[in-house]
Amino acid sequence: LSPDEVGLIFKRKKRFWEDGQHIQPVNLSANHLLRREFSMQIFGHSPEELEDYWRDMYFHGVLPPYVLASEEAVIRFVASTPGAIGYVSNCLVDQRVTVVMRLESGSACPR
């Protein structure tokens, strides 16, 4: 996927995959370093700067992506939920999920 397409998915502007399946994006918490990096690279804004966007979308009946507590939770959710998409550190990717895009650089992997 391109960064622009990922941005549309996580802003809930692209809601269905090409096969018609509903897209289920998931985020890490706003204070998670990887969420910050993801938001800056995909949107050019921090999670806090996107709060106004989500307040506006809420009044139009559009909810933000689910927020999960850990990268392992993201992997489990994506692996078990049809149409789900999320992001994790490169070193945590395993056979349960498929990589559709890689961010530039990124923070060091947790030990």
N, C-alpha and C positions, 0 to 999 in steps of 0.2 A: 504494500500500500504506500501511497505517497504521503508526505507530511500533511498536505492540504486535505486529503481524504480522511486521514486520522483526525484532523481538527474538526471536520464536519461531523464525524461520528461522535466525538466526545463533547461537541456542542449540541448534540441531538438534532442536527440539521440533516444528517443522513441516517435514516432509521431502519433500513432494510438492506440486507445483502443482495447481490445479484440474483440469487435463487429464491428470493422472496422471504427468506427467514428474517425475523426481527433481530436487530442488533442490540446486544446487552453490554454496553461499556461499563467498566468498573474502574474506580480511582483508588489511590491510596489516600490517607488523610492529608489535609492541606499542609501540615507541618512536616511531612515526610520529605527528606531531601530529594528522593527520586521523583516525587510528585512535582516539586519545584522545578527540577530540571526538565521534566516532561512538559510542564506548562510553559516554561520559557521557550523551549525549542519549538513546540507545536503552535502556540498562540502568541508568543512574544510578550506574555504577561504572567505575573505570579498568580497563584491560586487566589490570593486576597483581591487582586485587581479584577478577577473574573466574578466576584460576588455580585456586583451590580447587574451583570449579564444574567446571572441565574435568578436574581430577584425579579427581573423583568420577565424572564421565561416562565417563572412560576405562575405569574399572573396570566399567562397565556396557556396554562395547563401543561407545561413541559417541565418535568422534574430532572434535576441533575443526575449524572451517573451515580450508582451505588458507591459507597465508600467502604473499603475493607481495611482491616487493621494491620495486615502484614502482606509481604510479597508472597509468602506461602499461601495465604488465604486467596490472593488473586489467582495464583496458579490453580488451586483447587476449584475455585469458582469457574474459571475459564474452561478447565478440563471437563467439568461436569455439567455445564450449562450450554445448550445449543445456541449458537449465535453470539456467544460472549467474546469480548475483547478486553484486554487489560495490558499492563506494562509491568515488567520486573527487571531486575539487574541481569545482564547477560550471563553472569556466572550461575544464576539460579535456574535458567531455562533447562528443561529436561524433556523426555519423550512424551510427557503428558500434554504438552502444548506445541503449537506451531508458531514459529516466528514469522511475522508478516512485515516487520519494519524494525530497523535498529536506529537508535538515537546516536548522535555524535557524542564522543567521549563518554561522559557519565561518571558518576561517583564510584569510588572503590567498592568492591563487593564486600558485604559483611562477612566477618570471620566467625 
